[in-house]
Amino acid sequence: MIAYLKGEIIQSEAESVILETGGVGYEINMAGPSAAALPEGTTAEVYISQSFSQYDGVLLYGFLNLPEKKLFELFRTEIPKTGAKKALEFLGKALRSLPDFKAAIASGDERVLKGIFGFSPKTSEKMITALREKIDTLEIAGETRIQTEARNPKLTQVLTALASLGYTSAQARHAIAELERGSAPDASVEDMIKQSLRILSK
């Protein structure tokens, strides 16, 4: 069973890469943010999980580190009716901030899962039920960043709007930080979104 590969990325797509090692090119399915971190021509180390499809044979799933892999496996094994493809989709959203995702699951904070990570209400509830007692086994480095901002309902809506417009979590946090310094307390969500867009256009 393949657990780890190291080699050159010879092709990088939105949700997969081809990694060449020992003269063999392996097609590896990945979450979008992880695949984006592996440009063509670079040397990469990828942790691997496998599954078998009746039609496609052995499929490989790749991760930049062990916490990513372990979270993917938690999604796939603990959340009902979640196959590998859906688990990768979930992982792609959780990668916006793994420390915050873990904290949201542990605290049962559906609001953060919906507003920040973009999960549906049904999926958020299902995740908390399935993972709350198991998420502590996942060792994730780094500090939480999003949840402090998310305590303000208006800021949560602004973050969601910026994410829907294609801005990264880092860009959204930068805009929020500027808003907190200069926005009037009674500003509407619409005005705060407009201010955020002006900040990000500079």
ABEGO torsion letter per residue (X at the ends): XBABBBEBBABBBAABBBBBBGGBBBBBBBBAAAAAABBBGBBBBBBBBBBBBAAAEBBBBBBABAAAAAAAAAAAAABBGBBAAAAAAAAAAAAABAAAAAAAAAAGBAAAAAAAAGBBAAAAAAAAAAAAAAAAABBBBEBBAAAAAAABAAAAAAAAAAAAAGBBAAAAAAAAAAAAAABBAABBAAAAAAAAAAAAAX
